[in-house]
Amino acid sequence: MLQGGRDLLADGHDGARLVRNAAAWMTGGIERPLRIGRHPGQFAAPARLLEGDGHALSQLRPVPEELAELDIYFFNSRNNYNDEEIAALNNFVRQGGGIFSSGQAWSWGDGGAQAAVTGYPGNRVIMGSGLTVTKANLNGKWLSWAKQQCAV
C-alpha cells in the first residue's frame, strides 16, 4: 500500500494469473468492469486478457486528465517518462489509482548502486512508494550469474 493512495505492483514479467490477481487486489475487488489504461504499444497480451474479462482498456500516455478516469495504469518500467508524466502517475496513485509496473533493470545494475537508483526509469515513478530497484537487491552473485548467461 502506498502512502496516501492505493497500490503499486512491480513485476519482472507478464503473467495471466498475476495480471488478473493484481487488478483485483489493486481495486479492492470492485464488482464492476475496471477502467484500465496502458502505455501505447505495451501490454497487448494482458490487455486482450482483461478485455476478455469485460474490462475497458485504453492506450494513453500518463496525463492527469486521462489518468483521473482510470482505476489502474500499466506501464513498462523502462519507459523514460518526463517530469510531468511522473508527477501525474504519482498523483494518480495518491488519489487512489493503482499502477502495474513491469520490466527489468539488469543493465542499470552494471553502473553501480547509484546508477541503478537514479538511472533506472522505473525508479523515478516508484521511489515515492518506498520501493526502489538497486544493484544491492541483486546480491552481486545473481548479477555475475546473469552476465555469464548473457555471454554464452
DSSP file (Angstrom, degrees, kcal/mol; ACC not computed):
  #  RESIDUE AA STRUCTURE BP1 BP2  ACC     N-H-->O    O-->H-N    N-H-->O    O-->H-N    TCO  KAPPA ALPHA  PHI   PSI    X-CA   Y-CA   Z-CA
    1    1 A M              0   0    0      0, 0.0     6,-0.2     0, 0.0     2,-0.2   0.000 360.0 360.0 360.0 132.3    0.0    0.0    0.0
    2    2 A L    >   -     0   0    0      4,-2.2     3,-1.9     1,-0.1     2,-0.2  -0.582 360.0 -89.8 -87.2 150.4    1.4    3.4   -0.9
    3    3 A Q  T 3  S-     0   0    0    125,-0.3     3,-0.1     1,-0.3    -1,-0.1  -0.402 108.6  -6.2 -60.2 122.6    1.3    6.3    1.5
    4    4 A G  T 3  S+     0   0    0      1,-0.2    -1,-0.3    -2,-0.2     2,-0.2   0.559 129.0  58.8  72.7   9.1   -1.9    8.2    1.0
    5    5 A G  S <  S-     0   0    0     -3,-1.9    -1,-0.2     1,-0.3    89,-0.2  -0.519  85.9 -79.2-144.2-150.5   -3.0    6.1   -2.0
    6    6 A R        -     0   0    0     87,-1.5    -4,-2.2    91,-0.6     2,-0.3   0.601  65.7 -53.9 -96.8-116.6   -3.9    2.8   -3.5
    7    7 A D        -     0   0    0     90,-0.3    92,-1.6    19,-0.2     2,-0.4  -0.880  29.5-157.6-136.5 160.9   -1.4    0.2   -4.6
    8    8 A L  E     -a   99   0A   0     -2,-0.3     2,-0.4    90,-0.2    92,-0.2  -0.998   7.4-168.5-136.9 137.1    1.6   -0.4   -6.8
    9    9 A L  E     -a  100   0A   0     90,-2.2    92,-2.9    -2,-0.4     2,-0.5  -0.994   2.2-166.7-127.4 126.0    2.9   -3.7   -8.1
   10   10 A A  E     +a  101   0A   0     -2,-0.4     2,-0.3    90,-0.2    92,-0.2  -0.955  15.5 175.2-112.1 129.4    6.3   -4.1   -9.8
   11   11 A D  E     -a  102   0A   0     90,-2.8    92,-2.2    -2,-0.5     3,-0.1  -0.940  34.3-142.6-134.8 151.4    6.9   -7.3  -11.7
   12   12 A G  S    S+     0   0    0     -2,-0.3     2,-0.3    90,-0.2    90,-0.1   0.727  85.6  13.3 -85.4 -23.5    9.6   -8.6  -13.9
   13   13 A H  S    S-     0   0    0     89,-0.0     2,-0.2     2,-0.0    -1,-0.2  -0.975  80.0-102.4-150.0 158.5    7.4  -10.4  -16.4
   14   14 A D        +     0   0    0     -2,-0.3     2,-0.3    -3,-0.1    -2,-0.0  -0.547  37.3 172.5 -82.1 150.2    3.8  -10.6  -17.5
   15   15 A G     >  -     0   0    0     -2,-0.2     4,-3.0     1,-0.1     5,-0.2  -0.920  34.2-132.8-158.9 134.6    1.6  -13.5  -16.5
   16   16 A A  H  > S+     0   0    0     -2,-0.3     4,-2.4     1,-0.2     5,-0.2   0.915 107.2  43.6 -56.9 -50.4   -2.2  -14.0  -16.9
   17   17 A R  H  > S+     0   0    0      1,-0.2     4,-2.7     2,-0.2     5,-0.2   0.916 115.5  49.2 -63.9 -42.6   -2.9  -15.1  -13.4
   18   18 A L  H  > S+     0   0    0      2,-0.2     4,-3.0     1,-0.2     5,-0.2   0.918 110.7  50.7 -61.7 -44.1   -0.7  -12.4  -11.9
   19   19 A V  H  X S+     0   0    0     -4,-3.0     4,-2.4     2,-0.2    -2,-0.2   0.933 113.1  44.7 -62.1 -46.9   -2.3   -9.7  -14.0
   20   20 A R  H  X S+     0   0    0     -4,-2.4     4,-2.1    -5,-0.2    -1,-0.2   0.938 116.3  45.9 -63.0 -46.5   -5.9  -10.8  -13.0
   21   21 A N  H  X S+     0   0    0     -4,-2.7     4,-2.7    -5,-0.2    -2,-0.2   0.896 112.6  50.9 -64.3 -39.9   -5.0  -11.1   -9.3
   22   22 A A  H  X S+     0   0    0     -4,-3.0     4,-3.2    -5,-0.2     5,-0.2   0.918 109.0  50.7 -64.5 -43.2   -3.1   -7.8   -9.4
   23   23 A A  H  X S+     0   0    0     -4,-2.4     4,-1.2    -5,-0.2     6,-0.2   0.918 113.4  45.5 -61.1 -43.3   -6.1   -6.0  -10.9
   24   24 A A  H  <>S+     0   0    0     -4,-2.1     5,-2.3     2,-0.2     4,-0.3   0.915 115.5  47.1 -65.2 -42.9   -8.4   -7.4   -8.3
   25   25 A W  H ><5S+     0   0    0     -4,-2.7     3,-1.2     1,-0.2    -2,-0.2   0.925 110.6  51.0 -64.8 -45.9   -6.0   -6.6   -5.5
   26   26 A M  H 3<5S+     0   0    0     -4,-3.2   -19,-0.2     1,-0.3    -1,-0.2   0.745 115.5  42.3 -67.1 -23.0   -5.3   -3.0   -6.6
   27   27 A T  T ><5S-     0   0    0     -4,-1.2     3,-0.6    -5,-0.2    -1,-0.3   0.315 109.9-116.6-107.1   8.2   -9.0   -2.2   -6.9
   28   28 A G  T < 5S-     0   0    0     -3,-1.2    -3,-0.2    -4,-0.3    -4,-0.1   0.781  70.8 -59.7  64.7  26.7  -10.2   -3.9   -3.7
   29   29 A G  T 3 <S-     0   0    0     -5,-2.3    -1,-0.2    -6,-0.2    -5,-0.1   0.808  72.6-167.1  73.5  30.5  -12.3   -6.4   -5.6
   30   30 A I    <   -     0   0    0     -3,-0.6    -1,-0.2    -6,-0.3     4,-0.1  -0.244  15.9-142.2 -50.8 135.5  -14.6   -3.8   -7.3
   31   31 A E  S    S+     0   0    0      2,-0.1    -1,-0.1     3,-0.0     3,-0.0   0.118  72.9  77.4 -93.5  20.5  -17.6   -5.6   -8.8
   32   32 A R  S    S-     0   0    0      1,-0.0     2,-0.1     0, 0.0    23,-0.0  -0.811  99.0 -75.9-120.5 164.8  -17.8   -3.5  -12.0
   33   33 A P        -     0   0    0      0, 0.0    22,-0.1     0, 0.0     2,-0.1  -0.408  56.2-124.3 -59.0 134.0  -15.8   -3.5  -15.2
   34   34 A L        -     0   0    0     16,-0.1    22,-2.4    -4,-0.1     2,-0.7  -0.459   6.3-131.2 -80.2 152.9  -12.5   -1.8  -14.4
   35   35 A R  E     -b   56   0A   0     20,-0.2    36,-3.6    -2,-0.1    37,-1.5  -0.924  35.8-179.1-103.7 110.0  -11.2    1.2  -16.4
   36   36 A I  E     -bc  57  72A   0     20,-3.2    22,-1.8    -2,-0.7     2,-0.3  -0.932  13.2-164.9-120.6 131.1   -7.6    0.3  -17.3
   37   37 A G  E     -bc  58  73A   0     35,-2.7    37,-2.7    -2,-0.4     2,-0.3  -0.809   6.0-171.2-108.5 153.6   -5.0    2.3  -19.2
   38   38 A R  E     -bc  59  74A   0     20,-2.1    22,-2.3    -2,-0.3    37,-0.2  -0.994  34.8 -96.0-142.2 149.9   -1.8    1.1  -20.7
   39   39 A H    >   -     0   0    0     35,-1.8     3,-2.2    -2,-0.3    22,-0.2  -0.387  62.3 -86.4 -59.9 137.4    1.2    2.8  -22.2
   40   40 A P  T 3  S+     0   0    0      0, 0.0    -1,-0.1     0, 0.0     3,-0.1  -0.196 111.2   7.2 -52.1 129.9    0.7    2.8  -26.0
   41   41 A G  T 3  S+     0   0    0      1,-0.2     2,-0.3    -3,-0.1     3,-0.3   0.461 108.9 105.6  80.7   2.3    2.0   -0.4  -27.7
   42   42 A Q    <   +     0   0    0     -3,-2.2    -1,-0.2     1,-0.2    32,-0.1  -0.832  69.8  18.3-117.3 154.4    2.7   -2.2  -24.4
   43   43 A F     >  +     0   0    0     -2,-0.3     4,-2.1    -3,-0.1    -1,-0.2   0.852  66.3 155.9  61.8  40.0    0.9   -5.0  -22.5
   44   44 A A  H  > S+     0   0    0     -3,-0.3     4,-2.4     2,-0.2     5,-0.2   0.929  71.0  47.4 -62.4 -46.3   -1.0   -6.2  -25.6
   45   45 A A  H  > S+     0   0    0      1,-0.2     4,-2.2     2,-0.2    -1,-0.2   0.944 114.4  44.8 -65.5 -48.2   -1.5   -9.8  -24.2
   46   46 A P  H  > S+     0   0    0      0, 0.0     4,-2.8     0, 0.0     5,-0.2   0.876 111.6  55.6 -61.8 -33.7   -2.6   -8.7  -20.8
   47   47 A A  H  X S+     0   0    0     -4,-2.1     4,-2.8     2,-0.2     5,-0.2   0.935 107.9  47.0 -62.9 -45.4   -4.9   -6.1  -22.4
   48   48 A R  H  X S+     0   0    0     -4,-2.4     4,-2.3     2,-0.2    -1,-0.2   0.909 113.0  50.7 -61.7 -41.1   -6.6   -8.8  -24.5
   49   49 A L  H  X S+     0   0    0     -4,-2.2     4,-1.0     2,-0.2    -2,-0.2   0.944 113.8  43.0 -60.5 -49.8   -7.0  -11.0  -21.4
   50   50 A L  H  <>S+     0   0    0     -4,-2.8     5,-2.2     1,-0.2     3,-0.2   0.861 112.6  52.4 -69.5 -36.0   -8.5   -8.2  -19.3
   51   51 A E  H ><5S+     0   0    0     -4,-2.8     3,-1.8     1,-0.2    -1,-0.2   0.901 106.4  55.0 -63.5 -39.5  -10.8   -7.0  -22.2
   52   52 A G  H 3<5S+     0   0    0     -4,-2.3    -1,-0.2     1,-0.3    -2,-0.2   0.770 102.9  56.5 -62.8 -26.1  -12.0  -10.7  -22.5
   53   53 A D  T 3<5S-     0   0    0     -4,-1.0    -1,-0.3    -3,-0.2    -2,-0.2   0.448 128.2-100.2 -83.7  -1.3  -12.9  -10.5  -18.8
   54   54 A G  T < 5S+     0   0    0     -3,-1.8    -3,-0.2     1,-0.3     2,-0.2   0.555  76.3 137.9  97.7   8.9  -15.1   -7.5  -19.6
   55   55 A H      < -     0   0    0     -5,-2.2     2,-0.5   -22,-0.1    -1,-0.3  -0.581  54.3-118.4 -89.0 152.8  -12.9   -4.6  -18.5
   56   56 A A  E     -b   35   0A   0    -22,-2.4   -20,-3.2    -2,-0.2     2,-0.4  -0.791  34.2-172.1 -91.7 124.7  -12.5   -1.4  -20.5
   57   57 A L  E     +b   36   0A   0     -2,-0.5     2,-0.3   -22,-0.2   -20,-0.2  -0.903   8.8 177.1-119.9 147.5   -8.9   -0.7  -21.8
   58   58 A S  E     -b   37   0A   0    -22,-1.8   -20,-2.1    -2,-0.4     2,-0.5  -0.984  26.3-127.7-143.0 154.2   -7.3    2.3  -23.4
   59   59 A Q  E     +b   38   0A   0     -2,-0.3     2,-0.3   -22,-0.2   -20,-0.2  -0.897  46.8 140.1-102.5 127.7   -3.9    3.2  -24.6
   60   60 A L        -     0   0    0    -22,-2.3    -2,-0.1    -2,-0.5   -23,-0.0  -0.993  51.3-110.8-160.7 156.7   -2.6    6.5  -23.4
   61   61 A R        -     0   0    0     -2,-0.3     2,-1.4   -22,-0.2     5,-0.1  -0.618  56.9 -88.7 -84.4 155.7    0.4    8.4  -22.0
   62   62 A P        +     0   0    0      0, 0.0    26,-0.2     0, 0.0    27,-0.2  -0.503  66.0 151.6 -75.5  92.7    0.2    9.3  -18.4
   63   63 A V    >>  -     0   0    0     -2,-1.4     4,-2.6    25,-0.1     3,-0.6  -0.939  52.0-118.8-117.8 145.0   -1.5   12.7  -18.3
   64   64 A P  H 3> S+     0   0    0      0, 0.0     4,-2.2     0, 0.0     5,-0.1   0.856 108.4  53.4 -52.5 -45.3   -3.7   13.9  -15.4
   65   65 A E  H 34 S+     0   0    0      1,-0.2     4,-0.3     2,-0.2     0, 0.0   0.891 116.1  38.3 -61.5 -40.4   -7.0   14.3  -17.2
   66   66 A E  H X4 S+     0   0    0     -3,-0.6     3,-1.2     1,-0.2    -1,-0.2   0.873 113.6  54.2 -80.0 -37.6   -6.9   10.8  -18.7
   67   67 A L  H >< S+     0   0    0     -4,-2.6     3,-2.1     1,-0.2    -2,-0.2   0.858  97.7  66.5 -62.7 -33.9   -5.5    9.1  -15.6
   68   68 A A  T 3< S+     0   0    0     -4,-2.2    -1,-0.2    -5,-0.3    -2,-0.2   0.729  98.1  53.9 -60.5 -21.1   -8.3   10.5  -13.5
   69   69 A E  T <  S+     0   0    0     -3,-1.2    -1,-0.3    -4,-0.3     2,-0.2   0.431  99.6  84.0 -91.1  -0.4  -10.7    8.3  -15.4
   70   70 A L    <   -     0   0    0     -3,-2.1   -34,-0.2    -4,-0.2     3,-0.1  -0.602  55.7-160.8-107.1 161.5   -8.9    5.1  -14.7
   71   71 A D  S    S+     0   0    0    -36,-3.6    27,-2.4     1,-0.4     2,-0.3   0.723  86.1  14.1 -97.9 -38.1   -8.7    2.5  -11.9
   72   72 A I  E     -cd  36  98A   0    -37,-1.5   -35,-2.7    25,-0.2     2,-0.4  -0.981  60.5-157.0-140.9 146.3   -5.3    1.1  -13.0
   73   73 A Y  E     -cd  37  99A   0     25,-2.2    27,-2.5    -2,-0.3     2,-0.4  -0.996  10.2-156.7-127.1 127.6   -2.4    2.1  -15.3
   74   74 A F  E     +cd  38 100A   0    -37,-2.7   -35,-1.8    -2,-0.4     2,-0.3  -0.840  22.8 159.6-100.4 135.1    0.0   -0.5  -16.8
   75   75 A F  E     - d   0 101A   0     25,-2.4    27,-2.0    -2,-0.4     2,-0.5  -0.994  42.9-109.1-152.2 157.0    3.5    0.6  -18.0
   76   76 A N  E >   - d   0 102A   0     -2,-0.3     3,-2.2    25,-0.2    27,-0.2  -0.733  27.5-135.9 -84.1 129.3    6.9   -0.8  -18.7
   77   77 A S  T 3  S+     0   0    0     25,-2.2    45,-1.0    -2,-0.5    26,-0.2   0.551 100.4  66.2 -68.1  -5.3    9.3    0.4  -16.0
   78   78 A R  T 3  S+     0   0    0     24,-0.4    -1,-0.3    43,-0.2     2,-0.2   0.480  73.1 117.1 -91.4  -2.2   11.9    1.1  -18.7
   79   79 A N    <   -     0   0    0     -3,-2.2     2,-1.3     1,-0.1    -4,-0.0  -0.442  65.4-136.6 -64.7 133.7    9.8    4.0  -20.2
   80   80 A N        -     0   0    0     -2,-0.2     2,-0.2    44,-0.0    -1,-0.1  -0.717  29.4-173.1 -92.7  87.0   11.6    7.3  -19.8
   81   81 A Y        -     0   0    0     -2,-1.3     2,-0.1    40,-0.1    43,-0.0  -0.511  21.4-119.7 -78.6 148.7    8.7    9.5  -18.7
   82   82 A N     >  -     0   0    0     -2,-0.2     4,-2.3     1,-0.1     5,-0.2  -0.302  34.8 -94.8 -79.8 173.3    9.2   13.2  -18.4
   83   83 A D  H  > S+     0   0    0      1,-0.2     4,-2.4     2,-0.2     5,-0.2   0.855 124.7  52.2 -59.1 -37.8    8.8   15.1  -15.1
   84   84 A E  H  > S+     0   0    0      2,-0.2     4,-2.1     1,-0.2    -1,-0.2   0.897 110.2  48.0 -67.1 -39.5    5.2   16.0  -15.8
   85   85 A E  H  > S+     0   0    0      2,-0.2     4,-2.4    -3,-0.2    -2,-0.2   0.889 111.6  50.0 -67.9 -39.2    4.2   12.4  -16.6
   86   86 A I  H  X S+     0   0    0     -4,-2.3     4,-2.6     2,-0.2     5,-0.2   0.920 110.9  49.4 -64.7 -43.1    5.9   11.1  -13.4
   87   87 A A  H  X S+     0   0    0     -4,-2.4     4,-2.4    -5,-0.2    -2,-0.2   0.902 110.5  51.4 -61.5 -40.1    4.1   13.7  -11.3
   88   88 A A  H  X S+     0   0    0     -4,-2.1     4,-2.4   -26,-0.2    -2,-0.2   0.917 111.3  46.9 -63.8 -43.3    0.8   12.7  -13.0
   89   89 A L  H  X S+     0   0    0     -4,-2.4     4,-2.0     2,-0.2    -2,-0.2   0.918 112.8  48.9 -64.8 -43.3    1.5    9.0  -12.1
   90   90 A N  H  X S+     0   0    0     -4,-2.6     4,-2.2     1,-0.2    -2,-0.2   0.904 113.5  46.7 -63.7 -40.6    2.5    9.8   -8.5
   91   91 A N  H  X S+     0   0    0     -4,-2.4     4,-2.0     2,-0.2    -1,-0.2   0.888 107.8  57.4 -67.6 -38.5   -0.7   11.9   -8.1
   92   92 A F  H  <>S+     0   0    0     -4,-2.4     5,-2.8     1,-0.2    -2,-0.2   0.915 110.0  44.2 -56.2 -45.5   -2.8    9.2   -9.7
   93   93 A V  H ><5S+     0   0    0     -4,-2.0     3,-1.8     1,-0.2   -87,-1.5   0.915 110.8  53.3 -68.6 -42.9   -1.6    6.7   -7.0
   94   94 A R  H 3<5S+     0   0    0     -4,-2.2    -1,-0.2     1,-0.3    -2,-0.2   0.820 106.8  54.6 -60.8 -29.0   -2.1    9.3   -4.2
   95   95 A Q  T 3<5S-     0   0    0     -4,-2.0    -1,-0.3    -5,-0.1    -2,-0.2   0.421 133.5 -88.2 -85.9   1.6   -5.7    9.8   -5.4
   96   96 A G  T < 5S+     0   0    0     -3,-1.8    -3,-0.2     1,-0.3   -89,-0.2   0.427  82.9 134.0 110.8  -0.6   -6.4    6.0   -5.2
   97   97 A G      < -     0   0    0     -5,-2.8   -91,-0.6    -6,-0.2     2,-0.4  -0.394  46.6-132.9 -78.0 159.4   -5.3    4.7   -8.6
   98   98 A G  E     - d   0  72A   0    -27,-2.4   -25,-2.2   -92,-0.2     2,-0.4  -0.900  13.7-158.0-112.1 142.9   -3.2    1.6   -9.0
   99   99 A I  E     -ad   8  73A   0    -92,-1.6   -90,-2.2    -2,-0.4     2,-0.6  -0.965   5.1-158.1-121.5 141.6   -0.1    1.2  -11.2
  100  100 A F  E     -ad   9  74A   0    -27,-2.5   -25,-2.4    -2,-0.4     2,-0.5  -0.963  14.5-171.9-116.3 111.2    1.3   -2.0  -12.6
  101  101 A S  E     +ad  10  75A   0    -92,-2.9   -90,-2.8    -2,-0.6     2,-0.4  -0.913   5.2 179.3-108.9 125.8    5.0   -1.6  -13.5
  102  102 A S  E     +ad  11  76A   0    -27,-2.0   -25,-2.2    -2,-0.5   -24,-0.4  -0.983  27.9  83.4-129.6 138.9    6.7   -4.4  -15.3
  103  103 A G        -     0   0    0    -92,-2.2     2,-0.3    -2,-0.4    -2,-0.0  -0.946  58.9 -98.0 159.9-175.4   10.3   -4.6  -16.6
  104  104 A Q        -     0   0    0     -2,-0.3    18,-0.1     1,-0.0     3,-0.1  -0.922   7.7-157.5-134.4 160.3   13.8   -5.4  -15.6
  105  105 A A     >  +     0   0    0     -2,-0.3     4,-1.4     1,-0.1     3,-0.4  -0.004  48.0 127.2-127.2  28.2   16.8   -3.3  -14.5
  106  106 A W  H >> S+     0   0    0      1,-0.2     3,-0.7     2,-0.2     4,-0.7   0.926  75.7  48.5 -55.0 -49.3   19.8   -5.6  -15.3
  107  107 A S  H >4 S+     0   0    0      1,-0.3     3,-0.6     2,-0.2     4,-0.4   0.816 107.0  56.0 -66.7 -29.1   21.7   -3.1  -17.4
  108  108 A W  H >4 S+     0   0    0     -3,-0.4     3,-0.9     1,-0.2    -1,-0.3   0.799  98.9  62.3 -72.2 -26.4   21.3   -0.3  -14.8
  109  109 A G  H X< S+     0   0    0     -4,-1.4     3,-1.3    -3,-0.7    -1,-0.2   0.747  90.2  69.4 -67.6 -23.4   22.9   -2.5  -12.1
  110  110 A D  T << S+     0   0    0     -4,-0.7    -1,-0.2    -3,-0.6    -2,-0.2   0.766  92.0  58.7 -66.4 -25.1   26.1   -2.6  -14.2
  111  111 A G  T <  S-     0   0    0     -3,-0.9     4,-0.4    -4,-0.4    -1,-0.3   0.359 118.3 -97.5 -87.8   6.9   26.8    1.0  -13.4
  112  112 A G    <>  -     0   0    0     -3,-1.3     4,-1.9     1,-0.2    -1,-0.3  -0.247  48.8 -61.7  98.0 169.7   26.8    0.6   -9.7
  113  113 A A  H  > S+     0   0    0      1,-0.2     4,-2.1     2,-0.2    22,-0.2   0.885 132.3  51.5 -60.1 -42.5   24.2    1.2   -7.0
  114  114 A Q  H  > S+     0   0    0      1,-0.2     4,-2.8     2,-0.2     5,-0.4   0.903 108.6  51.2 -64.7 -40.6   23.8    4.9   -7.7
  115  115 A A  H  >>S+     0   0    0     -4,-0.4     4,-2.5     1,-0.2     5,-0.5   0.884 109.8  50.7 -63.5 -37.9   23.3    4.3  -11.4
  116  116 A A  H  X5S+     0   0    0     -4,-1.9     4,-0.9     3,-0.2    -1,-0.2   0.909 114.4  43.5 -65.8 -41.3   20.6    1.8  -10.7
  117  117 A V  H  <5S+     0   0    0     -4,-2.1    -2,-0.2    -5,-0.2    -1,-0.2   0.948 128.1  25.9 -70.4 -48.6   18.8    4.1   -8.3
  118  118 A T  H  <5S+     0   0    0     -4,-2.8    -3,-0.2    -5,-0.2    -2,-0.2   0.759 125.1  45.7 -90.8 -25.5   19.0    7.3  -10.4
  119  119 A G  H  <5S+     0   0    0     -4,-2.5    -3,-0.2    -5,-0.4    -2,-0.1   0.747  85.1  93.1 -92.4 -24.2   19.3    5.9  -13.9
  120  120 A Y    >X< -     0   0    0     -4,-0.9     3,-1.4    -5,-0.5     4,-0.8  -0.594  67.9-148.2 -74.0 115.0   16.6    3.2  -14.0
  121  121 A P  H >> S+     0   0    0      0, 0.0     3,-0.9     0, 0.0     4,-0.7   0.837  93.1  61.3 -55.5 -37.2   13.5    4.9  -15.3
  122  122 A G  H >> S+     0   0    0    -45,-1.0     4,-2.3     1,-0.3     3,-0.7   0.825  96.5  61.0 -60.5 -31.0   11.1    2.8  -13.3
  123  123 A N  H <> S+     0   0    0     -3,-1.4     4,-2.1     1,-0.2    -1,-0.3   0.831  93.4  63.6 -65.3 -31.3   12.6    4.1  -10.1
  124  124 A R  H << S+     0   0    0     -3,-0.9    -1,-0.2    -4,-0.8     4,-0.2   0.822 112.3  36.6 -63.2 -28.2   11.6    7.7  -11.0
  125  125 A V  H << S+     0   0    0     -3,-0.7     3,-0.4    -4,-0.7    -2,-0.2   0.882 123.7  38.1 -88.2 -43.5    8.0    6.5  -10.7
  126  126 A I  H ><>S+     0   0    0     -4,-2.3     3,-2.1     1,-0.2     5,-1.0   0.581  87.8  90.8 -90.8  -8.7    8.1    4.1   -7.8
  127  127 A M  G ><5S+     0   0    0     -4,-2.1     3,-1.5     1,-0.3    -1,-0.2   0.853  82.5  58.9 -57.7 -36.1   10.6    5.8   -5.5
  128  128 A G  G 3 5S+     0   0    0     -3,-0.4  -125,-0.3     1,-0.3    -1,-0.3   0.628  97.6  63.5 -67.6 -11.5    7.8    7.7   -3.7
  129  129 A S  G < 5S-     0   0    0     -3,-2.1    -1,-0.3     2,-0.3    -2,-0.2   0.579 118.4-105.7 -87.7 -10.6    6.2    4.3   -2.8
  130  130 A G  T < 5S+     0   0    0     -3,-1.5     2,-0.4     1,-0.4    -3,-0.1   0.382  88.7 112.6  96.3  -3.3    9.1    3.2   -0.6
  131  131 A L      < +     0   0    0     -5,-1.0    -1,-0.4    -8,-0.1     2,-0.3  -0.833  37.8 170.3-101.2 142.1   10.2    0.7   -3.3
  132  132 A T        -     0   0    0     -2,-0.4     2,-0.6    -3,-0.1   -15,-0.1  -0.963  29.6-134.8-150.1 133.8   13.5    1.2   -5.2
  133  133 A V        +     0   0    0     -2,-0.3     2,-0.3   -17,-0.2   -13,-0.2  -0.795  38.8 166.6 -87.5 123.7   15.3   -1.1   -7.6
  134  134 A T    >   -     0   0    0     -2,-0.6     3,-0.6     1,-0.1     4,-0.4  -0.885  51.4-113.2-133.6 164.9   19.0   -1.1   -6.7
  135  135 A K  G > >S+     0   0    0     -2,-0.3     3,-1.7     1,-0.2     5,-0.6   0.843 114.4  65.8 -63.2 -33.2   22.1   -3.2   -7.6
  136  136 A A  G > 5S+     0   0    0      1,-0.3     3,-1.4     2,-0.2    -1,-0.2   0.816  90.7  63.1 -60.5 -30.6   22.2   -4.3   -3.9
  137  137 A N  G < 5S+     0   0    0     -3,-0.6    -1,-0.3     1,-0.3    -2,-0.2   0.723  96.5  59.3 -66.8 -19.1   18.9   -6.1   -4.5
  138  138 A L  G <>>S-     0   0    0     -3,-1.7     4,-1.0    -4,-0.4     5,-0.6   0.538  98.7-140.0 -87.0  -6.7   20.7   -8.4   -7.0
  139  139 A N  T <45 -     0   0    0     -3,-1.4     2,-4.0    -4,-0.3    -3,-0.1   0.661  35.5-102.8  58.1  20.0   23.2   -9.5   -4.3
  140  140 A G  T  ><S+     0   0    0     -5,-0.6     4,-2.5     1,-0.2    -1,-0.2  -0.131 117.2  73.0  65.7 -52.5   26.1   -9.4   -6.7
  141  141 A K  H  >5S+     0   0    0     -2,-4.0     4,-2.3     1,-0.2    -1,-0.2   0.916  97.9  46.6 -61.1 -44.6   26.1  -13.2   -7.1
  142  142 A W  H  X5S+     0   0    0     -4,-1.0     4,-2.8     1,-0.2    -1,-0.2   0.902 110.9  52.4 -65.3 -40.1   23.0  -13.1   -9.2
  143  143 A L  H  ><S+     0   0    0     -5,-0.6     4,-2.2     2,-0.2    -2,-0.2   0.910 109.8  48.7 -62.9 -41.6   24.3  -10.3  -11.3
  144  144 A S  H  X S+     0   0    0     -4,-2.5     4,-2.0     2,-0.2    -1,-0.2   0.910 112.0  49.5 -62.9 -41.9   27.5  -12.2  -12.0
  145  145 A W  H  X S+     0   0    0     -4,-2.3     4,-2.3     1,-0.2    -2,-0.2   0.920 110.3  50.6 -61.9 -43.8   25.5  -15.3  -12.9
  146  146 A A  H  X S+     0   0    0     -4,-2.8     4,-2.2     1,-0.2    -2,-0.2   0.893 108.5  51.8 -64.0 -39.5   23.3  -13.2  -15.3
  147  147 A K  H  X S+     0   0    0     -4,-2.2     4,-1.4     1,-0.2    -1,-0.2   0.904 110.0  49.5 -62.5 -40.9   26.4  -11.7  -17.0
  148  148 A Q  H  X S+     0   0    0     -4,-2.0     4,-0.9     1,-0.2    -2,-0.2   0.903 110.7  50.1 -64.7 -40.6   27.7  -15.2  -17.6
  149  149 A Q  H >< S+     0   0    0     -4,-2.3     3,-0.5     1,-0.2    -2,-0.2   0.889 110.4  49.3 -65.3 -39.3   24.4  -16.4  -19.0
  150  150 A C  H 3< S+     0   0    0     -4,-2.2    -1,-0.2     1,-0.2    -2,-0.2   0.783 107.1  56.0 -71.1 -26.7   24.2  -13.5  -21.4
  151  151 A A  H 3<        0   0    0     -4,-1.4    -1,-0.2     1,-0.2    -2,-0.2   0.690 360.0 360.0 -77.9 -18.7   27.8  -14.1  -22.6
  152  152 A V    <<        0   0    0     -4,-0.9    -1,-0.2    -3,-0.5    -2,-0.1   0.479 360.0 360.0 -74.1 360.0   27.0  -17.7  -23.6
